[in-house]
Amino acid sequence: MDFKPERLFGDAIDAARGAVRDLDADQVPASLRRVAGYAGGSLPPPFARSLLAELDTNEFLRSKALEAWKGERPPTGDEALASYRFLERGDGWIMEVAEAAFRLGKRLSVASDHTLEVERNAFEAEAASLRGRLKAARKDRDRIESELRELSRTQQDPVREERNSQRRIAQQIEGAKRDHTAEMEKLEALLSETENEIRSVREAARLDRRLRAEAEAAYQAAVASESPPMDAEGLAEHLDVIAALATATGPGSRLAGGGMAGLEDDRLRYPGMIRPDSAEGIEWLLGAGPVTVLVDGYNLGFLLAGRLDPQRARMLVVEALGRLATAAGEAEVVAVFDSDGEVDTDVPQRGGSVDVVYSSGRSADDEIVDRVVTALNPVVVTNDREVRHRAEAVGAVALWSDALVEWSRRR
């Protein structure tokens, strides 16, 4: 589980930081002197945990944090309510914190379910398409083999000219057969890859359902318990189960605002109510201010041009991203393509306001993830689930290539 108490009690941490700043130097507990001197944005994890630990045992500091509390008393939002009750320590506060965390996790699980369903449906549709194309290719192969057998019979004709003509036709058909065989091999490889993705998504959905069932059981047990754990360590262990779903890593489950956003307050945030595979996700991007958009070039290009035409894919990607860069204004747009070391001369290194990057000697996936680390407000666009997850793990917002295709076709 990735859940940590400092993520749930983000509002309590903010209020306590304000209270500590207002204390006289001799009133600041020794454990918080480095926290009090920290002038950055979000507290680093060790500082946040130190502050929570002091709050848990220091009634004076909790009272000062309540005095510094901004907003409703008590608040209505789940994560804010959890923080408020943690500071207030009224009767039944642990159960109220547990209930707030559980409600938040349950609400966020809807976005997680939808994202998994969209992913599964996309892969299953692609698999169905590939099966159809494979069936057609096999039918063409059978037809070609039939024509070859017929030509073999007619080549016994004694007329030399006709025999030469038939030989040329046979060679052409043999060439067509080789082409069809190569295409079938590609289709079979793509189908195998897609079916593996479907199995992966289904396994993720099963794991998600199992975790949610565990959370439900833990919540019900907590409600029925006459003596829930009162110490901070016990509370953290309890919430680790019942609020696990509140730490979803997908773009559909990012929190919009403070509180549980915790240590990532300075990062660009994606509103969970907008589907990351829809054109509305790109409309959000246009208003997100200065961002760095890193696009998986071939992933987008093959959606626009078809898998068997890389050159056309590259040209269409630069054209579509040029429109995106113009509409976004403050965005830096980068198209990253796989490359074996040779730069495509048909596509410029810079297409208008779009940077074109070839990942010579490495994969485009690694190039994209490495660029996320140093980019300003990075947004990664790809249908590749593994790339999205890797990019999100180092601070990016992830959107689907489908979203950009839909948006581009509306322009």
C-alpha positions, 0 to 999 in steps of 0.5 A, a space after each residue: 500500500 502507498 498510503 501515508 498519514 501525511 497525505 490524508 492530513 494535508 490540511 492539518 499540516 498546513 494549519 500547523 505550519 501557520 501556527 508554528 510560524 506565529 509562535 515565539 522562538 522559545 515556544 517552538 518544540 525542539 523536534 520542529 525547529 527545522 520545520 519552522 525554518 523551512 521556507 519552501 512550498 510543500 514540506 518534504 516527507 520527513 518534515 511532514 511526518 515530524 509535524 504530524 507526530 508532534 501534533 499527535 502528542 502536543 495538545 497546545 500545538 493542536 489548539 494553535 493549529 485549530 486557531 490557524 484553521 482556514 475555512 469551514 468549522 467543521 469542513 464538509 470535504 472528506 479530507 479536510 474533515 479528517 484533518 479537522 477531527 484529527 486536530 480537534 480530538 472530540 468524542 469519536 474522532 477516530 471513527 470520523 477520520 476513518 469514515 471520511 477516508 473511506 468515503 474519499 477512497 470509495 468516490 475515487 474508485 469510480 474514476 479508477 474503474 472507468 479508466 480500467 474499463 476504457 483501457 480494456 475496451 480499447 484493447 479489445 476493439 483493437 484485438 477485434 480489428 486485428 483478428 478481422 485483418 488477419 482473417 482477410 490476409 489469410 483469405 488472400 493467401 489462400 487465393 494466391 496459393 490457388 492461383 499458383 496451383 492453377 498456373 502450375 497446371 497450365 505451364 505444361 502448355 507447349 507454347 513458349 511465349 505463353 509459358 514465359 508470360 505465365 512465369 512472370 505472372 507466377 513470380 508476381 503472385 509469389 511476390 504478393 504472397 511474400 508480402 501477405 505473409 509478412 503482413 500476416 506475421 505483423 498482424 499476428 504479433 500485434 494481436 498477441 501484444 494486444 491480447 497480452 495487454 487485455 490480460 494485464 488490464 483484466 488482472 489490474 481490474 481484479 486486483 482493484 476489486 480485491 483491494 476494494 473488498 478488503 477496504 470495505 471489510 476493514 471499514 465494516 470491522 472498524 465501525 463494529 469495533 468497540 475499541 478502535 486503535 487510538 495511537 498514531 501508529 495504530 491509526 496509520 495501519 488502520 487507514 492504510 487499508 480503508 483509505 488505500 483507494 484514495 492514493 490512486 496514481 492514474 490521472 482520473 483519480 488525481 485530487 483537485 486542490 490541497 488536503 491529501 495532495 500533500 507533498 505534490 502541491 506544486 505540481 500540475 493537477 488534472 481534474 478527475 472528473 474529465 476523462 483523460 481519453 477524451 477531447 475535453 482532456 486536451 481542452 483542459 490542457 489548453 488552459 493549463 498555462 505553461 506546460 511541457 507536452 511530451 508526445 509518444 510520436 508513433 503511438 499517436 501517428 499510427 492512430 492518425 495514419 495506420 500502423 503500416 505507414 511510418 513516414 505519413 504518421 510522422 508528418 501527421 503528428 507534426 501537423 496535429 501538434 502544430 495546431 495544438 501548440 498554436 491553440 495552447 499558446 504557453 505550451 512547449 510541445 515535443 514529439 518523440 519518435 523511436 529511431 535507429 540512429 538516422 534522422 528522418 529528413 522528411 520531417 524537420 527537427 522543428 516543425 513550426 512551434 513543435 520540437 521533433 526528437 529522435 531517440 537515437 540509440 534508446 527507446 522513445 519511452 525512456 526518452 519521454 520519461 527522462 524528459 519528464 524529470 526536468 520539464 516544467 509542468 510535464 504532460 505526457 500523451 500516449 496510449 501506452 499504459 506502461 509509459 503513462 504509469 512511469 511518467 506519472 510516477 515521476 510527476 507528469 500528468 498523463 493523457 491518452 493519444 485518443 484524446 488528441 486524435 479526437 480533439 484534432 478531428 474536431 478542429 
